Amino acid sequence: MAVLLVTLAIVAIVIVASTTTLNARLISQNSERSTALYNVAQAGIEEVRNTLNTHPGDPTYFKDSGEVMVEDHVPVKDASGTVIPHVFRTSWAGPSFSTSGQYGIYGTIIVKAEDDFGNAVYHRGTVFQDTFAKYAYFSNNENGIYFGGGDQVYGPVHSNDKLSIAPSGVEFHDAVTTSKTVINPASGIWDKGYTTLVPSIAMPTTKVFGQLASLAIAGKSKIDGGLTGGVGEATTRIEFVGVDLNGDGDVMDPNEGFMRVWSSNALPAAQLLKAAQYNAASFDFFSSGGAASGDFVTAGGTGLGTNENCGWYSGTYDFTPLSKITGKDARALALTNAFAHCFLGGDPRLNSASGQRDVFYPSNSFGAWLPAPGGPNALAVAAGRPDAAFLWPISHELNPEFQGVVFVNGKVIVSGVVNGHLTLVSPNEITIGDNITYANDVSLCKDYLGIISGTNVVMANNMLLSPMETVGAVPDKVVHLGSSASVQVNASILALGSFMVQDYDQGVPEAEVCELVKAGRGCLYLTGGIIHGTRQPVGTLDATATNGETGYIKRYTFNTCGLTQPPPYFPTTGRFASNRTFEVNPVNFDIHPYYRISAPVSLVTFTPAPPA
């Protein structure tokens, strides 16, 4: 009997031990399967992201709205390329909500890893679609132009073409990449090095131009312009204005951003060209034109002048334009006064009525300010603004329907102080007529302007930005009658054609100084970025190739806000960067809410394509 009991006890112990071993083996196998599925799902996010980056802009993998099933229950391979038995993967990708209120920039990748035993793991990864605002400088075609003259370029640089460096040198303060090679790299200073033969990055295509117009219509910010005028001239002008609504002495509050729109398009066709030249403060307003011709002051001879854009503050309450001064010598003398200035067409500071210095006026013989679509803003009226009826709000607080897009159907001249995030778009030429600055410190990311042109973005050669010589009159003197000796442009600029300086090789030689070197028009301080199809010159160098002779010396600074808070609907590169990943509870999991967006948004494109 005792032997039997001992035998039974031993059998029981063996059974328990066997069961424990079996359970441990099952637990281990289940844990291994769980770990394998976890790793498959996690790796799947990166594999899908790589697929998106190798097929940029392909709707087969990433559509404008909603999700795309990238993989459908496909077998999974390990690192050596061997199929993992009984394991399968399904994945989806598509645009998702943006924390900045813009759709199409952020994407979501969801991966389901499962096996034949009923186990399943879901992982969700968020990705950020890079925009072209990540570049300080980008070109598709360098057009044989050299960096040189001591150029200082801050921020990431990429070209699909070869980069050429002049003996006078350039310093790149950030990473530089090129899809080809670098010519004369020894003359450059490469703070973070350079990389050659990288894959090309395609410029935006002509795809959803009409959609941007629709966004502007919804936001009451679509403007009908025209095509009259030469390079740098337009019948429409936009001036960004900061307005102190709360009386705190600044224009930095989020609701204090506005724009005014000056239009000559209601004039008879025969008057449009002169109006476009007046709006631009163009030298072509005169018979011979040109900053070095003196015609801007001598036109009119011994009689009254013809210049409507320049003059001087002749008294506490009076501005006297050259068109009201008799004799070319008297006009030349007036421009040597410290209170002499030139302004773009329609500027209130051109008000020449007696006692009305700087007083706003709704119209003159060249055009009129367009009333704001929503009528006078109550806060602007309360602030005592005489232009209250003509201030277009560019904030969501005062215009809840504003989509962040201002669309001009035609050529447009732009300048002023920007308060807010917005993108100015035109399928035609956009001209920068004067400084563009921000109400807030640029590093705070509170203000950001994007400029997108279907053709060219032009730095104007006009009576504000270019030094002028009063040749042909006494005194013969070089004067610069804009608001600053150099020009400041705060914007990320994308031109499907070119970013260009009008008459870059003309003007008064070496009339200004860019920091330590001479330059025709001074420094071009640009904070943001230049992205364009074909590079054009911004100036010329002297015989020593160390000083600028005409045009500008470049001083480009990258706006780091473009990495995470780009201008609304700014074009994307089609490439995605990793953000964060999450493991998701698979019980009753629904992928669709992650892809619900209010409207499809894709790469910004234009029709027709710019000239080659």
Protein Blocks (a to p, Z undefined) as FASTA:
>chain_A
ZZmmmmmmmmmmmmmmmmmmmmmmmmmmmmmmmmmmmmmmmmmmmmmmmmmmmmghiakl
ocfbdcddfbghiacddfkopacehiacdddddddddfklpahjaccdddddddfeopac
ddddddddddfklpfbdcfblnlpaceehiacedjdddfbdcdddfkopadfbdcddfbb
cehkllpccfkopaehiacddddddfklmmmmmmmmmnopaccddfedcehiafbdcddd
dddfkonopakbfklcccddddfklpcfklmmmmmmmmnopaklpmngpjklommmmgop
jmccfbfkbccdfbfkbccdfklcgcjklmmmmmmpmkbccddehiaklpcbghighiac
fbdfkbccdddfkbpafklmmnopaklmmcccfbfklmmmbgoiacdedddddedjdedd
dddddfbdcddfbdcddfbdfklomaccddddfkbccddddfklpccdfehiacdddddf
bfbfbdcdddddddfkbccdehklgcjehkbcehjaccfklpaddehbdddfbdcdfbdc
dfkopacfbhcdddddddfklmmmccehiacehiacdfbdcdddfehpafklmmgcfbdc
ddddddddddZZ
